[in-house]
Amino acid sequence: MNKPHSLYIGLMSGTSLDGIDAVLAKIGPNGETSAQAAVSAPFSPELRQTLFDLQTPGANELHRERQAGIALALAYAEVVSQLLKKENLKPSDITAIGAHGQTIRHQPHLGDMAYSHQTLNPALLAEKTGIDVVADFRSRDLAAGGHGAPLVPAFHAQQFTSSENLAILNIGGIANLTLLPTSGAVTGFDCGPGNILMDAWIAKHQGNTFDESGNWALQGKVNEALLKVMLSDSFFIKIPPKSTGRDDFHLNWLQEKMGKDHHQAEDVQATLLHLTAHSALEALVSHAPQTQKLIVCGGGARNNALMNLLKVKAQHLFQQPLEIITSDAAGIDPQLVEGLAFAWLAWAHKEKRPANLPAVTGAKGPRILGAYYPA
């Protein structure tokens, strides 16, 4: 007999380094998932800077990374405590926590030596919360020859259904696509930078962590020559499976593309906005030109300028009308989709169900993802 629903908590702190989302998920016996509550908390300035610094090699980084993993576990535990208190729940009410950790290196292109590392101390998180923890979701897929990313398409396939050819565009620090045709296999891949370059550029020039609604980008004018140079990057012409991260897209990459030419800062921001929109839609028209509906989730769904630009560009790139909406229309807050996904990945691990999609990651076959840390 099928078991009743269970409660899981999904924790997500993405490439944008904007903070932690903790989502309380109700998951049924067949994996049907809904968000019951959520709590978000920003990183402390010290932890955010530490995690940012660890994105590039530096002195004594093994010690610094382990310390950051401890600090992240403690920050996660505090957000879990807030969520339990908000919902008047006890640790024993929660089946498990799904915690991705913070990606600080993603190197899937190294053949037999490929790796992806997310800093976290999941044993400490289990100890502090009194809840079982499932973490380290990418390693098993990488061991099977995959990229270990993107991880969310399997959840998207579970969660989003349509009678139309559907695609999901998740715009976090990195943007990724899940393609859900009415017939044929589910596929997906990272399609390029999401918010990562826009966030880095505005932080450098204005000290803000992100461009609210894209308002600063709207003050600039797109530099078509610079956009063309950026879109010529080899990543955009790679054939999926493919994944990327801060290893590939960062301020030094941007500076290299800009060269020695002088650019107004707001013009660069406008051009980066176009880069995110154009690279995502070009990937969609290349790999799923029959798409009829695009659901946008992640922090980028709250960028009004980006959403409007996607709609404008889609009119020129697609032969048929493309409906573009946010996941709000499907009943899920765009900011909570990834947190829900990691709750679902923890459920899949506990149920011993494979949760990777070989067509997405390039793995040799389906694998049970994650490592288990009992409370």
MARMAR-299115 format. One record per residue (C-alpha): residue number from 1; residue in one letter; z, y, x. Coordinates in steps of 0.5 Angstrom, whole numbers, plus 500, padded with zeros to 3 digits. Layout:
NODE, doke, miro, c3, c2, c1
NODE, NUM, a, Z, Y, X
...
***
This chain:
NODE, doke, miro, c3, c2, c1
NODE, 1, m, 500, 500, 500
NODE, 2, n, 498, 507, 503
NODE, 3, k, 504, 511, 505
NODE, 4, p, 506, 518, 502
NODE, 5, h, 504, 524, 506
NODE, 6, s, 507, 526, 512
NODE, 7, l, 509, 533, 515
NODE, 8, y, 507, 534, 522
NODE, 9, i, 507, 541, 526
NODE, 10, g, 501, 543, 530
NODE, 11, l, 502, 548, 536
NODE, 12, m, 496, 552, 539
NODE, 13, s, 496, 557, 544
NODE, 14, g, 488, 558, 546
NODE, 15, t, 484, 561, 551
NODE, 16, s, 485, 568, 549
NODE, 17, l, 492, 568, 551
NODE, 18, d, 494, 572, 545
NODE, 19, g, 500, 568, 543
NODE, 20, i, 503, 561, 539
NODE, 21, d, 501, 559, 532
NODE, 22, a, 505, 553, 529
NODE, 23, v, 503, 550, 523
NODE, 24, l, 506, 546, 518
NODE, 25, a, 501, 541, 516
NODE, 26, k, 502, 536, 510
NODE, 27, i, 497, 530, 512
NODE, 28, g, 496, 524, 507
NODE, 29, p, 494, 517, 508
NODE, 30, n, 487, 518, 510
NODE, 31, g, 488, 524, 514
NODE, 32, e, 487, 529, 508
NODE, 33, t, 490, 535, 511
NODE, 34, s, 493, 542, 508
NODE, 35, a, 497, 548, 511
NODE, 36, q, 504, 548, 508
NODE, 37, a, 507, 554, 512
NODE, 38, a, 506, 558, 519
NODE, 39, v, 509, 562, 524
NODE, 40, s, 506, 566, 530
NODE, 41, a, 509, 569, 536
NODE, 42, p, 506, 573, 542
NODE, 43, f, 507, 571, 549
NODE, 44, s, 512, 575, 553
NODE, 45, p, 508, 579, 558
NODE, 46, e, 511, 575, 563
NODE, 47, l, 509, 568, 561
NODE, 48, r, 502, 571, 559
NODE, 49, q, 501, 574, 566
NODE, 50, t, 503, 568, 569
NODE, 51, l, 498, 563, 565
NODE, 52, f, 493, 568, 566
NODE, 53, d, 494, 568, 574
NODE, 54, l, 494, 561, 574
NODE, 55, q, 487, 561, 571
NODE, 56, t, 485, 562, 579
NODE, 57, p, 487, 559, 585
NODE, 58, g, 493, 562, 588
NODE, 59, a, 499, 561, 593
NODE, 60, n, 504, 556, 591
NODE, 61, e, 501, 554, 585
NODE, 62, l, 503, 547, 584
NODE, 63, h, 510, 550, 583
NODE, 64, r, 508, 556, 579
NODE, 65, e, 504, 551, 574
NODE, 66, r, 510, 547, 573
NODE, 67, q, 515, 553, 572
NODE, 68, a, 510, 555, 567
NODE, 69, g, 509, 549, 563
NODE, 70, i, 517, 549, 562
NODE, 71, a, 517, 556, 560
NODE, 72, l, 511, 554, 555
NODE, 73, a, 515, 548, 552
NODE, 74, l, 521, 553, 551
NODE, 75, a, 517, 558, 548
NODE, 76, y, 514, 553, 543
NODE, 77, a, 520, 550, 542
NODE, 78, e, 523, 557, 539
NODE, 79, v, 517, 557, 535
NODE, 80, v, 518, 550, 532
NODE, 81, s, 525, 552, 531
NODE, 82, q, 523, 559, 527
NODE, 83, l, 518, 555, 523
NODE, 84, l, 523, 549, 521
NODE, 85, k, 528, 555, 519
NODE, 86, k, 523, 558, 515
NODE, 87, e, 522, 552, 511
NODE, 88, n, 529, 550, 511
NODE, 89, l, 527, 543, 514
NODE, 90, k, 530, 539, 519
NODE, 91, p, 527, 536, 525
NODE, 92, s, 528, 529, 522
NODE, 93, d, 523, 531, 516
NODE, 94, i, 517, 532, 522
NODE, 95, t, 513, 526, 524
NODE, 96, a, 511, 529, 530
NODE, 97, i, 508, 535, 534
NODE, 98, g, 501, 536, 536
NODE, 99, a, 501, 540, 542
NODE, 100, h, 495, 542, 546
NODE, 101, g, 498, 546, 552
NODE, 102, q, 495, 552, 555
NODE, 103, t, 488, 550, 559
NODE, 104, i, 488, 553, 566
NODE, 105, r, 483, 549, 569
NODE, 106, h, 477, 545, 565
NODE, 107, q, 472, 542, 570
NODE, 108, p, 468, 536, 566
NODE, 109, h, 462, 537, 571
NODE, 110, l, 465, 533, 577
NODE, 111, g, 463, 526, 575
NODE, 112, d, 468, 521, 577
NODE, 113, m, 473, 526, 579
NODE, 114, a, 472, 530, 573
NODE, 115, y, 479, 533, 570
NODE, 116, s, 481, 538, 565
NODE, 117, h, 489, 540, 565
NODE, 118, q, 493, 544, 560
NODE, 119, t, 500, 546, 563
NODE, 120, l, 506, 544, 558
NODE, 121, n, 512, 540, 559
NODE, 122, p, 512, 535, 553
NODE, 123, a, 518, 531, 555
NODE, 124, l, 522, 538, 555
NODE, 125, l, 519, 540, 548
NODE, 126, a, 521, 533, 545
NODE, 127, e, 528, 534, 548
NODE, 128, k, 529, 541, 545
NODE, 129, t, 526, 540, 538
NODE, 130, g, 528, 533, 537
NODE, 131, i, 521, 531, 534
NODE, 132, d, 516, 526, 537
NODE, 133, v, 511, 530, 541
NODE, 134, v, 504, 528, 542
NODE, 135, a, 500, 532, 548
NODE, 136, d, 495, 531, 553
NODE, 137, f, 489, 530, 548
NODE, 138, r, 483, 531, 553
NODE, 139, s, 485, 526, 558
NODE, 140, r, 483, 519, 555
NODE, 141, d, 476, 522, 553
NODE, 142, l, 475, 524, 560
NODE, 143, a, 477, 517, 562
NODE, 144, a, 471, 515, 558
NODE, 145, g, 466, 519, 561
NODE, 146, g, 467, 525, 556
NODE, 147, h, 468, 532, 557
NODE, 148, g, 475, 532, 553
NODE, 149, a, 472, 538, 549
NODE, 150, p, 471, 540, 544
NODE, 151, l, 477, 537, 540
NODE, 152, v, 476, 540, 534
NODE, 153, p, 469, 537, 531
NODE, 154, a, 473, 531, 529
NODE, 155, f, 478, 535, 524
NODE, 156, h, 472, 539, 522
NODE, 157, a, 468, 533, 519
NODE, 158, q, 475, 531, 516
NODE, 159, q, 476, 537, 513
NODE, 160, f, 470, 541, 511
NODE, 161, t, 465, 538, 506
NODE, 162, s, 459, 541, 503
NODE, 163, s, 453, 539, 499
NODE, 164, e, 449, 543, 504
NODE, 165, n, 447, 543, 511
NODE, 166, l, 454, 546, 514
NODE, 167, a, 456, 548, 521
NODE, 168, i, 463, 551, 523
NODE, 169, l, 463, 556, 528
NODE, 170, n, 470, 557, 531
NODE, 171, i, 471, 563, 535
NODE, 172, g, 477, 563, 540
NODE, 173, g, 477, 565, 547
NODE, 174, i, 471, 560, 547
NODE, 175, a, 466, 559, 541
NODE, 176, n, 464, 552, 539
NODE, 177, l, 460, 549, 534
NODE, 178, t, 461, 543, 529
NODE, 179, l, 454, 541, 526
NODE, 180, l, 455, 537, 519
NODE, 181, p, 448, 536, 516
NODE, 182, t, 448, 532, 509
NODE, 183, s, 445, 526, 513
NODE, 184, g, 446, 524, 520
NODE, 185, a, 451, 524, 525
NODE, 186, v, 456, 530, 526
NODE, 187, t, 455, 533, 533
NODE, 188, g, 458, 539, 536
NODE, 189, f, 459, 543, 543
NODE, 190, d, 462, 549, 546
NODE, 191, c, 456, 555, 545
NODE, 192, g, 459, 560, 550
NODE, 193, p, 464, 566, 550
NODE, 194, g, 468, 567, 544
NODE, 195, n, 473, 573, 545
NODE, 196, i, 475, 571, 552
NODE, 197, l, 470, 577, 555
NODE, 198, m, 471, 582, 550
NODE, 199, d, 479, 581, 551
NODE, 200, a, 478, 581, 558
NODE, 201, w, 474, 588, 558
NODE, 202, i, 478, 592, 553
NODE, 203, a, 485, 590, 557
NODE, 204, k, 482, 592, 564
NODE, 205, h, 480, 599, 561
NODE, 206, q, 484, 600, 555
NODE, 207, g, 490, 596, 556
NODE, 208, n, 490, 592, 549
NODE, 209, t, 490, 585, 549
NODE, 210, f, 484, 585, 544
NODE, 211, d, 479, 589, 540
NODE, 212, e, 482, 591, 533
NODE, 213, s, 476, 589, 528
NODE, 214, g, 471, 590, 534
NODE, 215, n, 472, 598, 533
NODE, 216, w, 471, 600, 540
NODE, 217, a, 465, 595, 541
NODE, 218, l, 462, 599, 535
NODE, 219, q, 463, 606, 539
NODE, 220, g, 458, 603, 544
NODE, 221, k, 451, 602, 545
NODE, 222, v, 448, 595, 546
NODE, 223, n, 445, 594, 553
NODE, 224, e, 439, 590, 552
NODE, 225, a, 437, 589, 559
NODE, 226, l, 444, 587, 561
NODE, 227, l, 445, 582, 555
NODE, 228, k, 438, 579, 557
NODE, 229, v, 441, 578, 564
NODE, 230, m, 448, 575, 561
NODE, 231, l, 444, 570, 556
NODE, 232, s, 440, 567, 562
NODE, 233, d, 446, 564, 565
NODE, 234, s, 445, 557, 566
NODE, 235, f, 450, 554, 561
NODE, 236, f, 446, 557, 555
NODE, 237, i, 440, 552, 556
NODE, 238, k, 444, 546, 558
NODE, 239, i, 443, 540, 553
NODE, 240, p, 450, 538, 549
NODE, 241, p, 454, 535, 550
NODE, 242, k, 457, 541, 554
NODE, 243, s, 464, 545, 554
NODE, 244, t, 466, 551, 558
NODE, 245, g, 472, 555, 559
NODE, 246, r, 475, 561, 563
NODE, 247, d, 473, 557, 569
NODE, 248, d, 466, 559, 567
NODE, 249, f, 466, 566, 564
NODE, 250, h, 471, 571, 567
NODE, 251, l, 471, 578, 569
NODE, 252, n, 468, 576, 576
NODE, 253, w, 462, 573, 572
NODE, 254, l, 461, 579, 568
NODE, 255, q, 461, 584, 574
NODE, 256, e, 456, 579, 577
NODE, 257, k, 451, 580, 571
NODE, 258, m, 452, 588, 571
NODE, 259, g, 451, 588, 579
NODE, 260, k, 451, 595, 582
NODE, 261, d, 449, 599, 576
NODE, 262, h, 453, 604, 572
NODE, 263, h, 455, 602, 565
NODE, 264, q, 459, 606, 560
NODE, 265, a, 465, 601, 558
NODE, 266, e, 464, 602, 551
NODE, 267, d, 457, 600, 552
NODE, 268, v, 459, 594, 556
NODE, 269, q, 464, 592, 550
NODE, 270, a, 458, 593, 545
NODE, 271, t, 454, 588, 549
NODE, 272, l, 459, 583, 550
NODE, 273, l, 460, 583, 542
NODE, 274, h, 452, 581, 542
NODE, 275, l, 453, 576, 547
NODE, 276, t, 458, 572, 543
NODE, 277, a, 454, 573, 536
NODE, 278, h, 447, 572, 539
NODE, 279, s, 449, 566, 544
NODE, 280, a, 452, 562, 538
NODE, 281, l, 447, 563, 533
NODE, 282, e, 441, 561, 538
NODE, 283, a, 445, 555, 539
NODE, 284, l, 445, 554, 532
NODE, 285, v, 438, 555, 531
NODE, 286, s, 436, 551, 537
NODE, 287, h, 440, 545, 535
NODE, 288, a, 441, 545, 527
NODE, 289, p, 435, 550, 524
NODE, 290, q, 436, 547, 517
NODE, 291, t, 443, 550, 517
NODE, 292, q, 445, 553, 510
NODE, 293, k, 452, 555, 511
NODE, 294, l, 456, 557, 517
NODE, 295, i, 464, 557, 516
NODE, 296, v, 467, 562, 521
NODE, 297, c, 474, 560, 524
NODE, 298, g, 479, 562, 529
NODE, 299, g, 481, 569, 531
NODE, 300, g, 474, 572, 532
NODE, 301, a, 473, 571, 524
NODE, 302, r, 478, 577, 524
NODE, 303, n, 473, 581, 528
NODE, 304, n, 469, 585, 522
NODE, 305, a, 464, 588, 527
NODE, 306, l, 463, 581, 530
NODE, 307, m, 462, 578, 523
NODE, 308, n, 457, 583, 520
NODE, 309, l, 453, 582, 527
NODE, 310, l, 453, 575, 526
NODE, 311, k, 450, 576, 519
NODE, 312, v, 445, 581, 521
NODE, 313, k, 442, 577, 527
NODE, 314, a, 442, 571, 522
NODE, 315, q, 437, 574, 518
NODE, 316, h, 432, 575, 524
NODE, 317, l, 433, 568, 527
NODE, 318, f, 433, 563, 521
NODE, 319, q, 427, 562, 517
NODE, 320, q, 431, 561, 511
NODE, 321, p, 438, 564, 508
NODE, 322, l, 444, 563, 512
NODE, 323, e, 450, 564, 508
NODE, 324, i, 456, 566, 513
NODE, 325, i, 463, 566, 511
NODE, 326, t, 470, 565, 514
NODE, 327, s, 474, 559, 513
NODE, 328, d, 479, 563, 508
NODE, 329, a, 473, 561, 503
NODE, 330, a, 475, 554, 504
NODE, 331, g, 482, 555, 503
NODE, 332, i, 484, 555, 510
NODE, 333, d, 487, 561, 514
NODE, 334, p, 482, 562, 520
NODE, 335, q, 487, 563, 525
NODE, 336, l, 491, 556, 523
NODE, 337, v, 485, 552, 523
NODE, 338, e, 486, 550, 531
NODE, 339, g, 493, 549, 529
NODE, 340, l, 492, 544, 523
NODE, 341, a, 487, 540, 528
NODE, 342, f, 492, 539, 533
NODE, 343, a, 497, 537, 527
NODE, 344, w, 491, 532, 525
NODE, 345, l, 490, 530, 532
NODE, 346, a, 498, 528, 533
NODE, 347, w, 497, 524, 526
NODE, 348, a, 491, 520, 529
NODE, 349, h, 495, 518, 535
NODE, 350, k, 501, 516, 531
NODE, 351, e, 496, 512, 526
NODE, 352, k, 492, 509, 532
NODE, 353, r, 486, 512, 530
NODE, 354, p, 480, 514, 535
NODE, 355, a, 479, 522, 534
NODE, 356, n, 474, 524, 539
NODE, 357, l, 467, 524, 537
NODE, 358, p, 462, 521, 543
NODE, 359, a, 456, 525, 540
NODE, 360, v, 460, 531, 541
NODE, 361, t, 464, 530, 548
NODE, 362, g, 459, 525, 551
NODE, 363, a, 464, 519, 552
NODE, 364, k, 462, 512, 552
NODE, 365, g, 466, 511, 545
NODE, 366, p, 471, 512, 540
NODE, 367, r, 478, 513, 544
NODE, 368, i, 485, 514, 541
NODE, 369, l, 487, 521, 544
NODE, 370, g, 494, 523, 547
NODE, 371, a, 500, 521, 550
NODE, 372, y, 506, 520, 546
NODE, 373, y, 513, 523, 548
NODE, 374, p, 519, 520, 543
NODE, 375, a, 524, 525, 542
***
